[in-house]
Amino acid sequence: MKNNCGISQHYKFVANIASDRRSLLKRSLQIFLVAALIVWSLKNVGFSLKELIQGLDGIVDIVGRMLPPKTDKWRGLVKPVVETVNISIIGTFIATIIAVPLGSWLLKTSAPMVSFIV
C-alpha cells in the first residue's frame, strides 16, 4: 500500500512540475507580448529618449506655470471640467454595455463549465 501511495504522490509531483512549467511559460509569453506591444507603440509614436531628455526644460517650465494654481480663472473652468467628467461617465457606461455581453459570450465559448458555475 505504501508503494501505491508513493507512486500516486510521485505522479502528483510530476504533474505539479509540468503545471508550474506551463504557468511559467504562459507568464513569460504574456510578459514578452506586453513588452513587445510597448516597444511597438513607442516606435509608432516616434518616441525618442534623447528628445525627452532635451525637452526636460520645457516640462519643468510647464509644471512651474501650473503650480501654484491661479484661482482667479477657476470660474471659467468649472463648466469644461464638468463636461469632461460627464463624457468620461458616458464613455465608461457605453464600454460596460459593450464589455459585459462580449465578456459573457467569450467566457461561454472558451470555458463553458466556468460560465455554468458563474
GUZAMI-272711 format. One record per residue: residue number from 1; residue in three letters; chain; x, y, z of N, C-alpha, C in turn. Coordinates in steps of 0.05 Angstrom, whole numbers, plus 5000, padded with zeros to 4 digits. Layout:
rec num=NUM; residu=ALA; chaine=A; nc1=X; nc2=Y; nc3=Z; cac1=X; cac2=Y; cac3=Z; cc1=X; cc2=Y; cc3=Z
...
! end
This chain:
rec num=1; residu=MET; chaine=A; nc1=5016; nc2=4976; nc3=5000; cac1=5000; cac2=5000; cac3=5000; cc1=5017; cc2=5025; cc3=5000
rec num=2; residu=LYS; chaine=A; nc1=5040; nc2=5024; nc3=5014; cac1=5058; cac2=5046; cac3=5014; cc1=5068; cc2=5052; cc3=4986
rec num=3; residu=ASN; chaine=A; nc1=5073; nc2=5032; nc3=4971; cac1=5083; cac2=5035; cac3=4944; cc1=5063; cc2=5049; cc3=4926
rec num=4; residu=ASN; chaine=A; nc1=5038; nc2=5042; nc3=4928; cac1=5017; cac2=5055; cac3=4912; cc1=5015; cc2=5085; cc3=4919
rec num=5; residu=CYS; chaine=A; nc1=5016; nc2=5090; nc3=4945; cac1=5013; cac2=5117; cac3=4954; cc1=5037; cc2=5133; cc3=4944
rec num=6; residu=GLY; chaine=A; nc1=5061; nc2=5121; nc3=4946; cac1=5085; cac2=5135; cac3=4936; cc1=5084; cc2=5140; cc3=4907
rec num=7; residu=ILE; chaine=A; nc1=5074; nc2=5121; nc3=4891; cac1=5072; cac2=5125; cac3=4862; cc1=5052; cc2=5147; cc3=4857
rec num=8; residu=SER; chaine=A; nc1=5030; nc2=5147; nc3=4870; cac1=5009; cac2=5168; cac3=4866; cc1=5021; cc2=5196; cc3=4873
rec num=9; residu=GLN; chaine=A; nc1=5035; nc2=5197; nc3=4895; cac1=5047; cac2=5223; cac3=4902; cc1=5068; cc2=5231; cc3=4882
rec num=10; residu=HIS; chaine=A; nc1=5083; nc2=5212; nc3=4871; cac1=5103; cac2=5218; cac3=4850; cc1=5089; cc2=5230; cc3=4826
rec num=11; residu=TYR; chaine=A; nc1=5067; nc2=5218; nc3=4817; cac1=5053; cac2=5229; cac3=4793; cc1=5042; cc2=5256; cc3=4799
rec num=12; residu=LYS; chaine=A; nc1=5032; nc2=5261; nc3=4823; cac1=5022; cac2=5287; cac3=4830; cc1=5045; cc2=5308; cc3=4829
rec num=13; residu=PHE; chaine=A; nc1=5068; nc2=5299; nc3=4840; cac1=5092; cac2=5317; cac3=4840; cc1=5100; cc2=5324; cc3=4811
rec num=14; residu=VAL; chaine=A; nc1=5101; nc2=5304; nc3=4794; cac1=5108; cac2=5308; cac3=4766; cc1=5087; cc2=5325; cc3=4752
rec num=15; residu=ALA; chaine=A; nc1=5062; nc2=5321; nc3=4758; cac1=5040; cac2=5337; cac3=4746; cc1=5043; cc2=5366; cc3=4755
rec num=16; residu=ASN; chaine=A; nc1=5050; nc2=5370; nc3=4781; cac1=5053; cac2=5397; cac3=4791; cc1=5076; cc2=5411; cc3=4777
rec num=17; residu=ILE; chaine=A; nc1=5098; nc2=5396; nc3=4773; cac1=5121; cac2=5408; cac3=4759; cc1=5113; cc2=5416; cc3=4731
rec num=18; residu=ALA; chaine=A; nc1=5099; nc2=5399; nc3=4717; cac1=5090; cac2=5405; cac3=4690; cc1=5072; cc2=5429; cc3=4690
rec num=19; residu=SER; chaine=A; nc1=5054; nc2=5430; nc3=4709; cac1=5035; cac2=5453; cac3=4711; cc1=5051; cc2=5478; cc3=4717
rec num=20; residu=ASP; chaine=A; nc1=5071; nc2=5477; nc3=4735; cac1=5087; cac2=5500; cac3=4741; cc1=5102; cc2=5510; cc3=4716
rec num=21; residu=ARG; chaine=A; nc1=5112; nc2=5491; nc3=4700; cac1=5127; cac2=5498; cac3=4676; cc1=5108; cc2=5511; cc3=4656
rec num=22; residu=ARG; chaine=A; nc1=5084; nc2=5501; nc3=4653; cac1=5064; cac2=5513; cac3=4635; cc1=5057; cc2=5541; cc3=4645
rec num=23; residu=SER; chaine=A; nc1=5054; nc2=5544; nc3=4671; cac1=5047; cac2=5571; cac3=4682; cc1=5070; cc2=5590; cc3=4677
rec num=24; residu=LEU; chaine=A; nc1=5095; nc2=5581; nc3=4681; cac1=5118; cac2=5598; cac3=4677; cc1=5120; cc2=5605; cc3=4648
rec num=25; residu=LEU; chaine=A; nc1=5116; nc2=5586; nc3=4630; cac1=5117; cac2=5592; cac3=4601; cc1=5095; cc2=5611; cc3=4593
rec num=26; residu=LYS; chaine=A; nc1=5071; nc2=5607; nc3=4604; cac1=5049; cac2=5625; cac3=4598; cc1=5055; cc2=5653; cc3=4608
rec num=27; residu=ARG; chaine=A; nc1=5064; nc2=5656; nc3=4632; cac1=5071; cac2=5682; cac3=4644; cc1=5093; cc2=5695; cc3=4628
rec num=28; residu=SER; chaine=A; nc1=5114; nc2=5680; nc3=4620; cac1=5136; cac2=5691; cac3=4605; cc1=5126; cc2=5701; cc3=4578
rec num=29; residu=LEU; chaine=A; nc1=5109; nc2=5686; nc3=4565; cac1=5097; cac2=5694; cac3=4539; cc1=5081; cc2=5720; cc3=4542
rec num=30; residu=GLN; chaine=A; nc1=5065; nc2=5722; nc3=4564; cac1=5050; cac2=5746; cac3=4569; cc1=5068; cc2=5770; cc3=4573
rec num=31; residu=ILE; chaine=A; nc1=5089; nc2=5767; nc3=4589; cac1=5107; cac2=5789; cac3=4593; cc1=5121; cc2=5797; cc3=4567
rec num=32; residu=PHE; chaine=A; nc1=5129; nc2=5778; nc3=4551; cac1=5142; cac2=5783; cac3=4526; cc1=5123; cc2=5799; cc3=4507
rec num=33; residu=LEU; chaine=A; nc1=5098; nc2=5790; nc3=4506; cac1=5078; cac2=5803; cac3=4488; cc1=5073; cc2=5832; cc3=4497
rec num=34; residu=VAL; chaine=A; nc1=5071; nc2=5836; nc3=4523; cac1=5066; cac2=5863; cac3=4533; cc1=5090; cc2=5881; cc3=4527
rec num=35; residu=ALA; chaine=A; nc1=5114; nc2=5870; nc3=4532; cac1=5139; cac2=5885; cac3=4526; cc1=5140; cc2=5892; cc3=4496
rec num=36; residu=ALA; chaine=A; nc1=5134; nc2=5872; nc3=4479; cac1=5134; cac2=5877; cac3=4450; cc1=5114; cc2=5898; cc3=4442
rec num=37; residu=LEU; chaine=A; nc1=5090; nc2=5898; nc3=4455; cac1=5070; cac2=5918; cac3=4449; cc1=5079; cc2=5945; cc3=4457
rec num=38; residu=ILE; chaine=A; nc1=5092; nc2=5948; nc3=4480; cac1=5102; cac2=5974; cac3=4489; cc1=5124; cc2=5984; cc3=4470
rec num=39; residu=VAL; chaine=A; nc1=5142; nc2=5966; nc3=4462; cac1=5164; cac2=5974; cac3=4443; cc1=5151; cc2=5983; cc3=4417
rec num=40; residu=TRP; chaine=A; nc1=5132; nc2=5968; nc3=4407; cac1=5119; cac2=5974; cac3=4382; cc1=5105; cc2=6001; cc3=4384
rec num=41; residu=SER; chaine=A; nc1=5091; nc2=6006; nc3=4406; cac1=5077; cac2=6031; cac3=4410; cc1=5097; cc2=6055; cc3=4411
rec num=42; residu=LEU; chaine=A; nc1=5119; nc2=6051; nc3=4426; cac1=5139; cac2=6073; cac3=4427; cc1=5150; cc2=6079; cc3=4400
rec num=43; residu=LYS; chaine=A; nc1=5155; nc2=6058; nc3=4384; cac1=5166; cac2=6062; cac3=4357; cc1=5145; cc2=6076; cc3=4339
rec num=44; residu=ASN; chaine=A; nc1=5120; nc2=6069; nc3=4341; cac1=5099; cac2=6081; cac3=4325; cc1=5095; cc2=6111; cc3=4330
rec num=45; residu=VAL; chaine=A; nc1=5098; nc2=6119; nc3=4356; cac1=5093; cac2=6147; cac3=4362; cc1=5119; cc2=6163; cc3=4359
rec num=46; residu=GLY; chaine=A; nc1=5141; nc2=6150; nc3=4351; cac1=5166; cac2=6164; cac3=4347; cc1=5179; cc2=6173; cc3=4373
rec num=47; residu=PHE; chaine=A; nc1=5176; nc2=6157; nc3=4394; cac1=5188; cac2=6164; cac3=4419; cc1=5219; cc2=6164; cc3=4417
rec num=48; residu=SER; chaine=A; nc1=5231; nc2=6184; nc3=4429; cac1=5260; cac2=6186; cac3=4430; cc1=5268; cc2=6195; cc3=4458
rec num=49; residu=LEU; chaine=A; nc1=5284; nc2=6178; nc3=4471; cac1=5294; cac2=6185; cac3=4498; cc1=5311; cc2=6210; cc3=4497
rec num=50; residu=LYS; chaine=A; nc1=5326; nc2=6213; nc3=4476; cac1=5343; cac2=6236; cac3=4472; cc1=5326; cc2=6262; cc3=4472
rec num=51; residu=GLU; chaine=A; nc1=5305; nc2=6261; nc3=4456; cac1=5287; cac2=6285; cac3=4454; cc1=5273; cc2=6290; cc3=4481
rec num=52; residu=LEU; chaine=A; nc1=5266; nc2=6269; nc3=4495; cac1=5253; cac2=6272; cac3=4521; cc1=5271; cc2=6286; cc3=4540
rec num=53; residu=ILE; chaine=A; nc1=5296; nc2=6277; nc3=4541; cac1=5316; cac2=6290; cac3=4559; cc1=5321; cc2=6319; cc3=4551
rec num=54; residu=GLN; chaine=A; nc1=5323; nc2=6324; nc3=4525; cac1=5327; cac2=6351; cac3=4515; cc1=5303; cc2=6369; cc3=4522
rec num=55; residu=GLY; chaine=A; nc1=5279; nc2=6357; nc3=4524; cac1=5255; cac2=6373; cac3=4530; cc1=5249; cc2=6376; cc3=4559
rec num=56; residu=LEU; chaine=A; nc1=5266; nc2=6367; nc3=4577; cac1=5261; cac2=6369; cac3=4605; cc1=5257; cc2=6398; cc3=4614
rec num=57; residu=ASP; chaine=A; nc1=5272; nc2=6416; nc3=4602; cac1=5268; cac2=6445; cac3=4609; cc1=5240; cc2=6454; cc3=4604
rec num=58; residu=GLY; chaine=A; nc1=5228; nc2=6446; nc3=4581; cac1=5201; cac2=6453; cac3=4575; cc1=5181; cc2=6441; cc3=4595
rec num=59; residu=ILE; chaine=A; nc1=5186; nc2=6416; nc3=4603; cac1=5169; cac2=6402; cac3=4622; cc1=5170; cc2=6417; cc3=4649
rec num=60; residu=VAL; chaine=A; nc1=5194; nc2=6425; nc3=4658; cac1=5196; cac2=6439; cac3=4683; cc1=5182; cc2=6466; cc3=4681
rec num=61; residu=ASP; chaine=A; nc1=5184; nc2=6479; nc3=4658; cac1=5171; cac2=6505; cac3=4654; cc1=5141; cc2=6502; cc3=4656
rec num=62; residu=ILE; chaine=A; nc1=5129; nc2=6482; nc3=4643; cac1=5100; cac2=6478; cac3=4644; cc1=5091; cc2=6472; cc3=4672
rec num=63; residu=VAL; chaine=A; nc1=5105; nc2=6454; nc3=4686; cac1=5098; cac2=6448; cac3=4714; cc1=5101; cc2=6472; cc3=4731
rec num=64; residu=GLY; chaine=A; nc1=5121; nc2=6488; nc3=4727; cac1=5125; cac2=6513; cac3=4742; cc1=5103; cc2=6533; cc3=4738
rec num=65; residu=ARG; chaine=A; nc1=5092; nc2=6534; nc3=4714; cac1=5069; cac2=6552; cac3=4709; cc1=5043; cc2=6541; cc3=4720
rec num=66; residu=MET; chaine=A; nc1=5042; nc2=6515; nc3=4724; cac1=5017; cac2=6503; cac3=4735; cc1=5016; cc2=6505; cc3=4765
rec num=67; residu=LEU; chaine=A; nc1=5039; nc2=6507; nc3=4778; cac1=5040; cac2=6508; cac3=4807; cc1=5051; cc2=6535; cc3=4817
rec num=68; residu=PRO; chaine=A; nc1=5039; nc2=6547; nc3=4836; cac1=5013; cac2=6542; cac3=4847; cc1=4991; cc2=6550; cc3=4828
rec num=69; residu=PRO; chaine=A; nc1=4968; nc2=6537; nc3=4829; cac1=4946; cac2=6543; cac3=4811; cc1=4936; cc2=6571; cc3=4815
rec num=70; residu=LYS; chaine=A; nc1=4928; nc2=6584; nc3=4794; cac1=4916; cac2=6611; cac3=4795; cc1=4886; cc2=6608; cc3=4799
rec num=71; residu=THR; chaine=A; nc1=4876; nc2=6616; nc3=4822; cac1=4848; cac2=6612; cac3=4828; cc1=4830; cc2=6632; cc3=4815
rec num=72; residu=ASP; chaine=A; nc1=4840; nc2=6653; nc3=4804; cac1=4823; cac2=6673; cac3=4791; cc1=4810; cc2=6664; cc3=4765
rec num=73; residu=LYS; chaine=A; nc1=4820; nc2=6643; nc3=4753; cac1=4809; cac2=6633; cac3=4728; cc1=4792; cc2=6607; cc3=4731
rec num=74; residu=TRP; chaine=A; nc1=4787; nc2=6599; nc3=4756; cac1=4773; cac2=6574; cac3=4760; cc1=4743; cc2=6576; cc3=4752
rec num=75; residu=ARG; chaine=A; nc1=4731; nc2=6599; nc3=4754; cac1=4702; cac2=6601; cac3=4747; cc1=4698; cc2=6592; cc3=4717
rec num=76; residu=GLY; chaine=A; nc1=4716; nc2=6600; nc3=4700; cac1=4713; cac2=6593; cac3=4672; cc1=4720; cc2=6564; cc3=4666
rec num=77; residu=LEU; chaine=A; nc1=4732; nc2=6550; nc3=4685; cac1=4740; cac2=6522; cac3=4681; cc1=4720; cc2=6502; cc3=4691
rec num=78; residu=VAL; chaine=A; nc1=4701; nc2=6511; nc3=4708; cac1=4683; cac2=6492; cac3=4721; cc1=4666; cc2=6478; cc3=4700
rec num=79; residu=LYS; chaine=A; nc1=4654; nc2=6493; nc3=4681; cac1=4637; cac2=6481; cac3=4661; cc1=4652; cc2=6460; cc3=4643
rec num=80; residu=PRO; chaine=A; nc1=4676; nc2=6467; nc3=4633; cac1=4690; cac2=6447; cac3=4617; cc1=4698; cc2=6422; cc3=4633
rec num=81; residu=VAL; chaine=A; nc1=4705; nc2=6426; nc3=4659; cac1=4713; cac2=6403; cac3=4675; cc1=4689; cc2=6385; cc3=4680
rec num=82; residu=VAL; chaine=A; nc1=4666; nc2=6397; nc3=4686; cac1=4641; cac2=6381; cac3=4690; cc1=4634; cc2=6366; cc3=4664
rec num=83; residu=GLU; chaine=A; nc1=4637; nc2=6380; nc3=4641; cac1=4631; cac2=6367; cac3=4616; cc1=4650; cc2=6343; cc3=4611
rec num=84; residu=THR; chaine=A; nc1=4676; nc2=6347; nc3=4617; cac1=4695; cac2=6325; cac3=4614; cc1=4688; cc2=6301; cc3=4631
rec num=85; residu=VAL; chaine=A; nc1=4680; nc2=6306; nc3=4656; cac1=4673; cac2=6285; cac3=4674; cc1=4648; cc2=6271; cc3=4663
rec num=86; residu=ASN; chaine=A; nc1=4629; nc2=6286; nc3=4653; cac1=4604; cac2=6274; cac3=4641; cc1=4611; cc2=6256; cc3=4618
rec num=87; residu=ILE; chaine=A; nc1=4629; nc2=6265; nc3=4601; cac1=4637; cac2=6249; cac3=4577; cc1=4651; cc2=6223; cc3=4587
rec num=88; residu=SER; chaine=A; nc1=4667; nc2=6225; nc3=4607; cac1=4681; cac2=6201; cac3=4617; cc1=4661; cc2=6181; cc3=4629
rec num=89; residu=ILE; chaine=A; nc1=4641; nc2=6191; nc3=4643; cac1=4620; cac2=6174; cac3=4654; cc1=4604; cc2=6160; cc3=4632
rec num=90; residu=ILE; chaine=A; nc1=4596; nc2=6175; nc3=4612; cac1=4582; cac2=6164; cac3=4589; cc1=4599; cc2=6143; cc3=4575
rec num=91; residu=GLY; chaine=A; nc1=4624; nc2=6149; nc3=4570; cac1=4643; cac2=6131; cac3=4557; cc1=4646; cc2=6105; cc3=4573
rec num=92; residu=THR; chaine=A; nc1=4648; nc2=6107; nc3=4599; cac1=4650; cac2=6084; cac3=4616; cc1=4625; cc2=6067; cc3=4615
rec num=93; residu=PHE; chaine=A; nc1=4602; nc2=6080; nc3=4615; cac1=4576; cac2=6066; cac3=4613; cc1=4574; cc2=6051; cc3=4587
rec num=94; residu=ILE; chaine=A; nc1=4581; nc2=6064; nc3=4565; cac1=4579; cac2=6051; cac3=4538; cc1=4599; cc2=6028; cc3=4537
rec num=95; residu=ALA; chaine=A; nc1=4623; nc2=6031; nc3=4548; cac1=4643; cac2=6009; cac3=4548; cc1=4633; cc2=5986; cc3=4564
rec num=96; residu=THR; chaine=A; nc1=4619; nc2=5991; nc3=4586; cac1=4608; cac2=5970; cac3=4603; cc1=4586; cc2=5955; cc3=4588
rec num=97; residu=ILE; chaine=A; nc1=4569; nc2=5970; nc3=4575; cac1=4547; cac2=5958; cac3=4560; cc1=4558; cc2=5939; cc3=4538
rec num=98; residu=ILE; chaine=A; nc1=4580; nc2=5947; nc3=4526; cac1=4592; cac2=5930; cac3=4505; cc1=4608; cc2=5907; cc3=4518
rec num=99; residu=ALA; chaine=A; nc1=4622; nc2=5912; nc3=4540; cac1=4641; cac2=5892; cac3=4551; cc1=4627; cc2=5869; cc3=4565
rec num=100; residu=VAL; chaine=A; nc1=4605; nc2=5875; nc3=4579; cac1=4592; cac2=5853; cac3=4595; cc1=4581; cc2=5831; cc3=4577
rec num=101; residu=PRO; chaine=A; nc1=4565; nc2=5837; nc3=4556; cac1=4556; cac2=5816; cac3=4539; cc1=4578; cc2=5802; cc3=4524
rec num=102; residu=LEU; chaine=A; nc1=4598; nc2=5818; nc3=4514; cac1=4620; cac2=5807; cac3=4500; cc1=4637; cc2=5788; cc3=4518
rec num=103; residu=GLY; chaine=A; nc1=4642; nc2=5797; nc3=4542; cac1=4657; cac2=5780; cac3=4561; cc1=4642; cc2=5755; cc3=4568
rec num=104; residu=SER; chaine=A; nc1=4616; nc2=5757; nc3=4571; cac1=4600; cac2=5733; cac3=4577; cc1=4600; cc2=5714; cc3=4554
rec num=105; residu=TRP; chaine=A; nc1=4598; nc2=5724; nc3=4530; cac1=4599; cac2=5707; cac3=4506; cc1=4626; cc2=5694; cc3=4503
rec num=106; residu=LEU; chaine=A; nc1=4648; nc2=5709; nc3=4507; cac1=4674; cac2=5697; cac3=4505; cc1=4679; cc2=5676; cc3=4527
rec num=107; residu=LEU; chaine=A; nc1=4669; nc2=5681; nc3=4550; cac1=4672; cac2=5661; cac3=4572; cc1=4657; cc2=5635; cc3=4565
rec num=108; residu=LYS; chaine=A; nc1=4634; nc2=5637; nc3=4553; cac1=4618; cac2=5613; cac3=4546; cc1=4632; cc2=5598; cc3=4523
rec num=109; residu=THR; chaine=A; nc1=4646; nc2=5612; nc3=4505; cac1=4659; cac2=5598; cac3=4483; cc1=4686; cc2=5586; cc3=4491
rec num=110; residu=SER; chaine=A; nc1=4699; nc2=5599; nc3=4510; cac1=4726; cac2=5589; cac3=4517; cc1=4726; cc2=5571; cc3=4541
rec num=111; residu=ALA; chaine=A; nc1=4708; nc2=5574; nc3=4560; cac1=4707; cac2=5558; cac3=4584; cc1=4678; cc2=5553; cc3=4592
rec num=112; residu=PRO; chaine=A; nc1=4664; nc2=5535; nc3=4578; cac1=4635; cac2=5532; cac3=4583; cc1=4628; cc2=5523; cc3=4611
rec num=113; residu=MET; chaine=A; nc1=4645; nc2=5507; nc3=4624; cac1=4639; cac2=5498; cac3=4651; cc1=4640; cc2=5521; cc3=4671
rec num=114; residu=VAL; chaine=A; nc1=4659; nc2=5539; nc3=4667; cac1=4662; cac2=5562; cac3=4686; cc1=4638; cc2=5580; cc3=4683
rec num=115; residu=SER; chaine=A; nc1=4628; nc2=5585; nc3=4659; cac1=4605; cac2=5602; cac3=4655; cc1=4580; cc2=5589; cc3=4667
rec num=116; residu=PHE; chaine=A; nc1=4579; nc2=5563; nc3=4668; cac1=4557; cac2=5549; cac3=4681; cc1=4557; cc2=5554; cc3=4711
rec num=117; residu=ILE; chaine=A; nc1=4581; nc2=5553; nc3=4722; cac1=4584; cac2=5558; cac3=4751; cc1=4579; cc2=5587; cc3=4758
rec num=118; residu=VAL; chaine=A; nc1=4589; nc2=5605; nc3=4742; cac1=4585; cac2=5634; cac3=4747; cc1=4556; cc2=5640; cc3=4741
! end
